[in-house]
Amino acid sequence: MANALPDFPGFQCNDTGGIGPRWKKWLARFEILLVAMAVPDGDDDRKRALLLHYMGSECYDIYDTLREDSDRYAAVKRKLTEHFTPKSNKDYERYVFRNTTQREGETVAQY
């Protein structure tokens, strides 16, 4: 008889606010769960299956569009991390930095 899986909250991938840091935090907690469940390091198939199960059906749909030749745990984790981590626009960041102004009453250290 198979053991029941412990409760673990899925990743809310539809809430895009702060999705990059939330994904990294959720993934770190998931990897703690793998250790607690005593999943061996070399058991990529089980790690991948647990990741896809616990992240939830909405996130699985995203994974389904990102599939590549390698379905190894590390590749799946990398692809999802790349997807959920927002890309920075260096030109825009430079524009914002150059347009900052010191507010009235703000010290140079605060500025």
Buried (B, 14 or more C-beta within 10 A) or exposed (E): EEEEEEEBEBBBBEEEEEBBEBBEEBBEEBBEBBEEBEBEEEEBEBBBEBBBEBBBEEBBEBBEEEEEEEEBBEBBBEBBEEBBEEEEEEEEEEEEEEEEEEEEEEEEEEE
